Amino acid sequence: MSILYLLLSSIIMIIGLAGIFIPVLPGVPLVFAGTFIYAWATNFNVITIGYVILFAVLTVLASLIDYVGGLMTAKKFGASKYGLIGSIVGGITGLVFFSIPGMLAGQLLGVVAGELCFGTEMKKSFRAGFAVFAGYLAASIIKVFFAGIMVIIFYFRVLM
């Protein structure tokens, strides 16, 4: 029976890993869900409560970094509230109409448009826009790292 739970957990974790790069899916939380399902189904014998707590902390950290990474980077590089609003609107619009590439381009263009509309000079507007893009990439790398730690620990514990 634990093989069925391992298979189910693995499928959920694979979908979660894909979700790191597909914004519609909650990537790291799905990886956590996969580990939790197996832990719960096996009465926390192999994946203990301690590991579940570790995975939960990594999930929360990854989620926080994901949501604030681009915005904090943009703010640090001089984006105003108009640029940040433009980033959110542009990212959502780009995602709806053009999927992942549209989201990235929409965030970049949204920051630049938001800054330009409220009087910021072109050079500073583009700097803020690229900062949002850099923040998104950095957050993605961190999410891959945290999810990777969870997956490696999970399979090490289950298969060893």
TIRO-2110 file (N, C-alpha, C; in Angstrom, 1 decimal):
// TIRO-2110
0.8, -1.2, 0.0, N, 1, A
0.0, 0.0, 0.0, CA, 1, A
0.9, 1.3, 0.0, C, 1, A
2.0, 1.2, 0.7, N, 2, A
2.9, 2.4, 0.7, CA, 2, A
3.4, 2.7, -0.7, C, 2, A
3.5, 1.7, -1.5, N, 3, A
4.0, 2.0, -2.9, CA, 3, A
3.0, 2.9, -3.6, C, 3, A
1.7, 2.6, -3.4, N, 4, A
0.7, 3.5, -4.0, CA, 4, A
0.8, 4.9, -3.5, C, 4, A
1.0, 5.1, -2.2, N, 5, A
1.2, 6.4, -1.7, CA, 5, A
2.5, 7.1, -2.2, C, 5, A
3.5, 6.3, -2.4, N, 6, A
4.8, 6.8, -2.9, CA, 6, A
4.5, 7.3, -4.4, C, 6, A
3.8, 6.5, -5.1, N, 7, A
3.5, 6.9, -6.5, CA, 7, A
2.7, 8.1, -6.6, C, 7, A
1.6, 8.2, -5.7, N, 8, A
0.8, 9.4, -5.7, CA, 8, A
1.6, 10.6, -5.3, C, 8, A
2.4, 10.5, -4.2, N, 9, A
3.2, 11.6, -3.7, CA, 9, A
4.2, 12.0, -4.8, C, 9, A
4.8, 11.1, -5.5, N, 10, A
5.7, 11.4, -6.6, CA, 10, A
5.1, 12.2, -7.7, C, 10, A
3.9, 11.8, -8.1, N, 11, A
3.2, 12.5, -9.1, CA, 11, A
2.9, 13.9, -8.7, C, 11, A
2.4, 14.1, -7.5, N, 12, A
2.1, 15.4, -7.0, CA, 12, A
3.4, 16.3, -6.9, C, 12, A
4.5, 15.7, -6.5, N, 13, A
5.7, 16.4, -6.4, CA, 13, A
6.3, 16.8, -7.8, C, 13, A
6.1, 15.9, -8.8, N, 14, A
6.5, 16.2, -10.1, CA, 14, A
5.7, 17.4, -10.7, C, 14, A
4.4, 17.4, -10.4, N, 15, A
3.5, 18.5, -10.8, CA, 15, A
4.0, 19.8, -10.1, C, 15, A
4.3, 19.6, -8.8, N, 16, A
4.8, 20.8, -8.1, CA, 16, A
6.1, 21.4, -8.6, C, 16, A
7.0, 20.5, -9.0, N, 17, A
8.3, 20.9, -9.6, CA, 17, A
8.0, 21.7, -10.9, C, 17, A
7.1, 21.2, -11.7, N, 18, A
6.7, 21.9, -12.9, CA, 18, A
6.1, 23.2, -12.6, C, 18, A
5.3, 23.3, -11.5, N, 19, A
4.7, 24.5, -11.1, CA, 19, A
5.6, 25.6, -10.6, C, 19, A
6.8, 25.3, -10.4, N, 20, A
7.8, 26.3, -10.1, CA, 20, A
8.0, 27.2, -11.3, C, 20, A
7.8, 26.6, -12.5, N, 21, A
8.0, 27.4, -13.7, CA, 21, A
6.7, 27.8, -14.4, C, 21, A
5.6, 27.2, -13.9, N, 22, A
4.3, 27.5, -14.5, CA, 22, A
3.5, 28.2, -13.4, C, 22, A
3.4, 29.6, -13.5, N, 23, A
2.8, 30.4, -12.4, CA, 23, A
1.4, 30.0, -12.0, C, 23, A
0.6, 29.3, -12.9, N, 24, A
-0.7, 28.9, -12.5, CA, 24, A
-0.7, 27.8, -11.4, C, 24, A
0.3, 27.0, -11.3, N, 25, A
0.4, 25.9, -10.3, CA, 25, A
1.2, 26.4, -9.1, C, 25, A
0.7, 26.0, -7.9, N, 26, A
1.5, 26.4, -6.7, CA, 26, A
2.6, 25.4, -6.5, C, 26, A
3.8, 25.6, -7.1, N, 27, A
4.9, 24.7, -7.2, CA, 27, A
5.3, 24.1, -5.9, C, 27, A
6.0, 24.9, -5.1, N, 28, A
6.6, 24.4, -3.8, CA, 28, A
5.5, 23.9, -2.9, C, 28, A
4.3, 24.5, -2.8, N, 29, A
3.3, 23.9, -1.9, CA, 29, A
2.8, 22.5, -2.4, C, 29, A
2.8, 22.3, -3.7, N, 30, A
2.5, 21.0, -4.2, CA, 30, A
3.6, 19.9, -3.8, C, 30, A
4.8, 20.4, -3.9, N, 31, A
5.9, 19.5, -3.4, CA, 31, A
5.7, 19.1, -2.0, C, 31, A
5.4, 20.1, -1.2, N, 32, A
5.1, 19.9, 0.2, CA, 32, A
3.9, 18.9, 0.4, C, 32, A
2.8, 19.1, -0.4, N, 33, A
1.7, 18.3, -0.3, CA, 33, A
2.0, 16.8, -0.6, C, 33, A
2.9, 16.6, -1.6, N, 34, A
3.3, 15.3, -1.9, CA, 34, A
4.0, 14.6, -0.7, C, 34, A
4.9, 15.3, -0.1, N, 35, A
5.7, 14.8, 1.0, CA, 35, A
4.7, 14.5, 2.2, C, 35, A
3.8, 15.4, 2.4, N, 36, A
2.9, 15.3, 3.6, CA, 36, A
2.0, 14.1, 3.4, C, 36, A
1.5, 13.9, 2.2, N, 37, A
0.6, 12.8, 1.9, CA, 37, A
1.2, 11.5, 2.3, C, 37, A
2.5, 11.3, 1.8, N, 38, A
3.2, 10.1, 2.1, CA, 38, A
3.5, 9.9, 3.6, C, 38, A
3.9, 11.0, 4.3, N, 39, A
4.1, 11.0, 5.7, CA, 39, A
2.9, 10.6, 6.5, C, 39, A
1.8, 11.2, 6.1, N, 40, A
0.5, 10.9, 6.8, CA, 40, A
0.1, 9.5, 6.5, C, 40, A
0.2, 9.0, 5.3, N, 41, A
-0.3, 7.7, 4.9, CA, 41, A
0.6, 6.6, 5.6, C, 41, A
1.8, 6.9, 5.9, N, 42, A
2.7, 5.9, 6.5, CA, 42, A
2.9, 6.2, 8.0, C, 42, A
1.9, 7.0, 8.6, N, 43, A
1.9, 7.3, 10.1, CA, 43, A
3.2, 8.0, 10.5, C, 43, A
3.8, 8.8, 9.7, N, 44, A
5.0, 9.6, 10.0, CA, 44, A
6.1, 8.7, 10.5, C, 44, A
6.2, 7.5, 10.0, N, 45, A
7.3, 6.6, 10.4, CA, 45, A
8.6, 6.9, 9.6, C, 45, A
8.5, 7.1, 8.3, N, 46, A
9.7, 7.4, 7.5, CA, 46, A
9.9, 8.9, 7.4, C, 46, A
8.9, 9.6, 7.0, N, 47, A
8.9, 11.1, 7.0, CA, 47, A
8.3, 11.5, 8.3, C, 47, A
9.1, 11.8, 9.3, N, 48, A
8.6, 12.1, 10.6, CA, 48, A
8.0, 13.5, 10.7, C, 48, A
7.4, 13.8, 11.8, N, 49, A
6.9, 15.2, 12.1, CA, 49, A
8.0, 16.2, 11.9, C, 49, A
9.1, 15.9, 12.4, N, 50, A
10.3, 16.9, 12.2, CA, 50, A
10.5, 17.3, 10.8, C, 50, A
10.5, 16.3, 9.9, N, 51, A
10.7, 16.5, 8.5, CA, 51, A
9.6, 17.3, 7.9, C, 51, A
8.4, 17.0, 8.3, N, 52, A
7.2, 17.7, 7.8, CA, 52, A
7.3, 19.2, 8.2, C, 52, A
7.7, 19.4, 9.5, N, 53, A
7.9, 20.8, 9.9, CA, 53, A
9.0, 21.5, 9.1, C, 53, A
10.1, 20.8, 8.9, N, 54, A
11.1, 21.4, 8.0, CA, 54, A
10.6, 21.7, 6.6, C, 54, A
9.9, 20.8, 6.0, N, 55, A
9.3, 21.0, 4.7, CA, 55, A
8.3, 22.2, 4.7, C, 55, A
7.5, 22.3, 5.8, N, 56, A
6.6, 23.4, 5.9, CA, 56, A
7.3, 24.7, 6.0, C, 56, A
8.3, 24.8, 6.7, N, 57, A
9.1, 26.0, 6.8, CA, 57, A
9.7, 26.4, 5.5, C, 57, A
10.3, 25.4, 4.8, N, 58, A
10.8, 25.7, 3.5, CA, 58, A
9.8, 26.2, 2.5, C, 58, A
8.6, 25.6, 2.6, N, 59, A
7.5, 26.0, 1.7, CA, 59, A
7.0, 27.4, 2.0, C, 59, A
6.9, 27.8, 3.3, N, 60, A
6.5, 29.1, 3.6, CA, 60, A
7.6, 30.1, 3.2, C, 60, A
8.9, 29.8, 3.4, N, 61, A
9.9, 30.7, 3.0, CA, 61, A
9.9, 30.9, 1.4, C, 61, A
9.8, 29.8, 0.7, N, 62, A
9.8, 29.9, -0.7, CA, 62, A
8.6, 30.7, -1.2, C, 62, A
7.4, 30.5, -0.6, N, 63, A
6.2, 31.3, -1.0, CA, 63, A
6.4, 32.8, -0.7, C, 63, A
7.0, 33.1, 0.4, N, 64, A
7.2, 34.5, 0.7, CA, 64, A
8.2, 35.2, -0.2, C, 64, A
9.3, 34.4, -0.5, N, 65, A
10.3, 34.9, -1.4, CA, 65, A
9.7, 35.1, -2.8, C, 65, A
8.8, 34.2, -3.2, N, 66, A
8.2, 34.2, -4.5, CA, 66, A
7.3, 35.5, -4.7, C, 66, A
6.5, 35.8, -3.7, N, 67, A
5.6, 36.9, -3.8, CA, 67, A
6.2, 38.2, -3.6, C, 67, A
7.3, 38.3, -2.9, N, 68, A
7.9, 39.6, -2.6, CA, 68, A
9.2, 39.8, -3.4, C, 68, A
9.8, 38.8, -3.9, N, 69, A
11.1, 38.9, -4.5, CA, 69, A
11.2, 40.0, -5.6, C, 69, A
10.3, 39.9, -6.6, N, 70, A
10.4, 40.9, -7.7, CA, 70, A
10.1, 42.3, -7.2, C, 70, A
9.1, 42.4, -6.3, N, 71, A
8.7, 43.7, -5.9, CA, 71, A
9.7, 44.4, -5.0, C, 71, A
10.3, 43.6, -4.1, N, 72, A
11.4, 44.1, -3.3, CA, 72, A
12.6, 44.6, -4.1, C, 72, A
12.9, 43.8, -5.1, N, 73, A
14.1, 44.1, -5.9, CA, 73, A
13.8, 45.4, -6.7, C, 73, A
12.6, 45.5, -7.2, N, 74, A
12.2, 46.7, -7.9, CA, 74, A
12.2, 48.0, -7.0, C, 74, A
11.7, 47.8, -5.8, N, 75, A
11.7, 48.9, -4.9, CA, 75, A
13.1, 49.3, -4.5, C, 75, A
14.0, 48.3, -4.4, N, 76, A
15.4, 48.6, -4.0, CA, 76, A
16.1, 49.4, -5.2, C, 76, A
15.7, 49.1, -6.4, N, 77, A
16.3, 49.8, -7.5, CA, 77, A
15.5, 51.0, -8.0, C, 77, A
14.7, 51.5, -7.1, N, 78, A
14.1, 52.8, -7.3, CA, 78, A
12.7, 52.8, -7.9, C, 78, A
12.0, 51.7, -8.0, N, 79, A
10.6, 51.7, -8.5, CA, 79, A
9.7, 52.4, -7.5, C, 79, A
8.8, 53.2, -8.1, N, 80, A
7.8, 53.8, -7.2, CA, 80, A
6.6, 52.9, -7.1, C, 80, A
5.6, 53.4, -6.3, N, 81, A
4.4, 52.6, -6.1, CA, 81, A
3.7, 52.4, -7.5, C, 81, A
3.8, 53.4, -8.4, N, 82, A
3.2, 53.3, -9.7, CA, 82, A
3.9, 52.2, -10.5, C, 82, A
5.2, 52.1, -10.4, N, 83, A
5.9, 51.0, -11.1, CA, 83, A
5.5, 49.6, -10.6, C, 83, A
5.4, 49.5, -9.2, N, 84, A
5.0, 48.3, -8.6, CA, 84, A
3.6, 47.9, -9.0, C, 84, A
2.7, 48.8, -9.1, N, 85, A
1.3, 48.6, -9.5, CA, 85, A
1.3, 48.1, -11.0, C, 85, A
2.1, 48.8, -11.8, N, 86, A
2.3, 48.5, -13.2, CA, 86, A
2.8, 47.1, -13.4, C, 86, A
3.7, 46.7, -12.5, N, 87, A
4.3, 45.3, -12.6, CA, 87, A
3.2, 44.3, -12.3, C, 87, A
2.4, 44.5, -11.3, N, 88, A
1.3, 43.5, -11.0, CA, 88, A
0.3, 43.5, -12.1, C, 88, A
-0.1, 44.6, -12.6, N, 89, A
-1.1, 44.7, -13.7, CA, 89, A
-0.5, 44.1, -15.0, C, 89, A
0.7, 44.4, -15.3, N, 90, A
1.3, 43.9, -16.5, CA, 90, A
1.6, 42.4, -16.4, C, 90, A
2.0, 41.9, -15.3, N, 91, A
2.2, 40.5, -15.1, CA, 91, A
1.0, 39.7, -15.3, C, 91, A
-0.1, 40.1, -14.7, N, 92, A
-1.4, 39.4, -14.8, CA, 92, A
-1.9, 39.5, -16.2, C, 92, A
-1.9, 40.6, -16.8, N, 93, A
-2.3, 40.8, -18.2, CA, 93, A
-1.5, 39.9, -19.1, C, 93, A
-0.2, 40.0, -19.0, N, 94, A
0.7, 39.1, -19.8, CA, 94, A
0.4, 37.7, -19.6, C, 94, A
0.2, 37.2, -18.4, N, 95, A
-0.1, 35.8, -18.1, CA, 95, A
-1.4, 35.4, -18.8, C, 95, A
-2.4, 36.2, -18.7, N, 96, A
-3.7, 35.9, -19.2, CA, 96, A
-3.7, 35.7, -20.7, C, 96, A
-3.0, 36.6, -21.4, N, 97, A
-3.0, 36.6, -22.9, CA, 97, A
-1.8, 35.9, -23.5, C, 97, A
-0.7, 35.8, -22.8, N, 98, A
0.5, 35.2, -23.5, CA, 98, A
1.3, 34.2, -22.6, C, 98, A
0.7, 33.6, -21.6, N, 99, A
1.2, 32.6, -20.8, CA, 99, A
2.5, 33.1, -20.0, C, 99, A
3.5, 32.2, -19.8, N, 100, A
4.6, 32.6, -19.0, CA, 100, A
5.5, 33.7, -19.6, C, 100, A
5.8, 33.6, -20.9, N, 101, A
6.6, 34.7, -21.4, CA, 101, A
5.9, 36.0, -21.4, C, 101, A
4.6, 36.0, -21.5, N, 102, A
3.8, 37.2, -21.4, CA, 102, A
3.8, 37.8, -20.0, C, 102, A
3.8, 36.9, -19.0, N, 103, A
3.9, 37.4, -17.6, CA, 103, A
5.2, 38.1, -17.4, C, 103, A
6.3, 37.5, -17.8, N, 104, A
7.6, 38.1, -17.6, CA, 104, A
7.7, 39.4, -18.3, C, 104, A
7.3, 39.4, -19.6, N, 105, A
7.4, 40.7, -20.4, CA, 105, A
6.4, 41.7, -19.8, C, 105, A
5.2, 41.2, -19.4, N, 106, A
4.2, 42.1, -18.8, CA, 106, A
4.7, 42.8, -17.5, C, 106, A
5.4, 42.1, -16.7, N, 107, A
5.9, 42.7, -15.5, CA, 107, A
7.0, 43.7, -15.8, C, 107, A
7.8, 43.4, -16.8, N, 108, A
8.9, 44.3, -17.2, CA, 108, A
8.2, 45.6, -17.8, C, 108, A
7.4, 45.4, -18.7, N, 109, A
6.7, 46.5, -19.4, CA, 109, A
5.8, 47.3, -18.5, C, 109, A
5.1, 46.6, -17.5, N, 110, A
4.3, 47.2, -16.6, CA, 110, A
5.0, 48.2, -15.7, C, 110, A
6.2, 47.8, -15.2, N, 111, A
7.0, 48.7, -14.3, CA, 111, A
7.4, 49.9, -15.1, C, 111, A
7.9, 49.7, -16.3, N, 112, A
8.4, 50.8, -17.2, CA, 112, A
7.2, 51.7, -17.5, C, 112, A
6.1, 51.2, -17.9, N, 113, A
4.9, 52.0, -18.2, CA, 113, A
4.5, 52.8, -17.0, C, 113, A
4.4, 52.1, -15.8, N, 114, A
4.0, 52.8, -14.6, CA, 114, A
4.9, 53.9, -14.2, C, 114, A
6.2, 53.7, -14.4, N, 115, A
7.1, 54.8, -14.0, CA, 115, A
7.1, 55.9, -15.0, C, 115, A
7.0, 55.6, -16.3, N, 116, A
6.9, 56.6, -17.3, CA, 116, A
5.7, 57.5, -17.2, C, 116, A
4.6, 56.8, -16.9, N, 117, A
3.3, 57.6, -16.9, CA, 117, A
3.3, 58.6, -15.7, C, 117, A
4.1, 58.4, -14.7, N, 118, A
4.1, 59.3, -13.6, CA, 118, A
5.4, 60.1, -13.5, C, 118, A
6.1, 60.3, -14.7, N, 119, A
7.1, 61.3, -14.8, CA, 119, A
8.6, 60.8, -14.5, C, 119, A
8.8, 59.5, -14.3, N, 120, A
10.1, 59.0, -14.1, CA, 120, A
10.9, 59.0, -15.5, C, 120, A
12.2, 59.3, -15.4, N, 121, A
12.9, 59.3, -16.7, CA, 121, A
13.1, 57.9, -17.2, C, 121, A
13.3, 57.8, -18.5, N, 122, A
13.4, 56.6, -19.2, CA, 122, A
14.4, 55.6, -18.6, C, 122, A
15.6, 56.1, -18.4, N, 123, A
16.7, 55.2, -17.9, CA, 123, A
16.3, 54.6, -16.5, C, 123, A
15.8, 55.4, -15.6, N, 124, A
15.4, 54.9, -14.3, CA, 124, A
14.2, 53.9, -14.4, C, 124, A
13.3, 54.2, -15.4, N, 125, A
12.1, 53.3, -15.6, CA, 125, A
12.6, 51.9, -16.0, C, 125, A
13.5, 51.9, -17.0, N, 126, A
14.0, 50.6, -17.5, CA, 126, A
14.8, 49.9, -16.4, C, 126, A
15.6, 50.6, -15.6, N, 127, A
16.3, 50.0, -14.5, CA, 127, A
15.4, 49.3, -13.5, C, 127, A
14.3, 50.0, -13.2, N, 128, A
13.3, 49.4, -12.3, CA, 128, A
12.6, 48.1, -12.9, C, 128, A
12.3, 48.2, -14.2, N, 129, A
11.7, 47.1, -14.9, CA, 129, A
12.6, 45.9, -15.0, C, 129, A
13.9, 46.1, -15.2, N, 130, A
14.8, 44.9, -15.3, CA, 130, A
15.0, 44.4, -13.8, C, 130, A
14.9, 45.2, -12.9, N, 131, A
15.0, 44.8, -11.5, CA, 131, A
13.9, 43.8, -11.1, C, 131, A
12.7, 44.1, -11.6, N, 132, A
11.6, 43.2, -11.4, CA, 132, A
11.9, 41.8, -12.0, C, 132, A
12.4, 41.8, -13.2, N, 133, A
12.7, 40.6, -13.9, CA, 133, A
13.8, 39.8, -13.2, C, 133, A
14.8, 40.5, -12.7, N, 134, A
15.9, 39.9, -12.0, CA, 134, A
15.4, 39.3, -10.7, C, 134, A
14.5, 40.0, -10.0, N, 135, A
13.9, 39.5, -8.8, CA, 135, A
13.1, 38.2, -9.0, C, 135, A
12.4, 38.2, -10.1, N, 136, A
11.6, 37.0, -10.5, CA, 136, A
12.5, 35.8, -10.7, C, 136, A
13.6, 36.0, -11.5, N, 137, A
14.6, 35.0, -11.7, CA, 137, A
15.2, 34.5, -10.4, C, 137, A
15.6, 35.4, -9.6, N, 138, A
16.2, 35.0, -8.3, CA, 138, A
15.2, 34.2, -7.4, C, 138, A
14.0, 34.7, -7.4, N, 139, A
13.0, 33.9, -6.6, CA, 139, A
12.8, 32.5, -7.2, C, 139, A
12.8, 32.4, -8.5, N, 140, A
12.6, 31.1, -9.1, CA, 140, A
13.8, 30.2, -8.8, C, 140, A
15.0, 30.7, -8.8, N, 141, A
16.2, 29.9, -8.4, CA, 141, A
16.0, 29.4, -6.9, C, 141, A
15.6, 30.3, -6.1, N, 142, A
15.4, 29.9, -4.7, CA, 142, A
14.4, 28.9, -4.5, C, 142, A
13.3, 29.0, -5.2, N, 143, A
12.2, 28.0, -5.2, CA, 143, A
12.7, 26.7, -5.6, C, 143, A
13.5, 26.6, -6.7, N, 144, A
14.0, 25.4, -7.2, CA, 144, A
15.0, 24.8, -6.1, C, 144, A
15.7, 25.6, -5.5, N, 145, A
16.6, 25.1, -4.4, CA, 145, A
15.9, 24.5, -3.2, C, 145, A
14.9, 25.2, -2.7, N, 146, A
14.1, 24.7, -1.6, CA, 146, A
13.3, 23.5, -2.0, C, 146, A
12.7, 23.5, -3.1, N, 147, A
11.9, 22.3, -3.6, CA, 147, A
12.9, 21.1, -3.8, C, 147, A
14.1, 21.4, -4.3, N, 148, A
15.1, 20.3, -4.5, CA, 148, A
15.5, 19.7, -3.2, C, 148, A
15.7, 20.6, -2.2, N, 149, A
16.1, 20.1, -0.8, CA, 149, A
15.0, 19.1, -0.3, C, 149, A
13.7, 19.5, -0.5, N, 150, A
12.6, 18.7, 0.0, CA, 150, A
12.6, 17.4, -0.7, C, 150, A
12.7, 17.4, -2.0, N, 151, A
12.6, 16.2, -2.8, CA, 151, A
13.8, 15.2, -2.5, C, 151, A
15.0, 15.8, -2.4, N, 152, A
16.2, 15.0, -2.1, CA, 152, A
16.0, 14.3, -0.7, C, 152, A
15.7, 15.1, 0.3, N, 153, A
15.5, 14.5, 1.7, CA, 153, A
14.4, 13.5, 1.6, C, 153, A
13.3, 13.8, 1.0, N, 154, A
12.1, 12.8, 0.9, CA, 154, A
12.6, 11.5, 0.3, C, 154, A
13.2, 11.5, -0.8, N, 155, A
13.6, 10.2, -1.5, CA, 155, A
14.7, 9.6, -0.7, C, 155, A
15.6, 10.3, -0.1, N, 156, A
16.7, 9.7, 0.7, CA, 156, A
16.1, 8.9, 1.8, C, 156, A
15.1, 9.5, 2.5, N, 157, A
14.5, 8.9, 3.6, CA, 157, A
13.6, 7.7, 3.2, C, 157, A
12.9, 7.8, 2.1, N, 158, A
12.0, 6.8, 1.7, CA, 158, A
12.7, 5.6, 1.1, C, 158, A
13.8, 5.9, 0.3, N, 159, A
14.4, 4.8, -0.5, CA, 159, A
15.6, 4.2, 0.2, C, 159, A
16.1, 4.8, 1.3, N, 160, A
17.3, 4.3, 1.9, CA, 160, A
17.0, 3.5, 3.1, C, 160, A
END
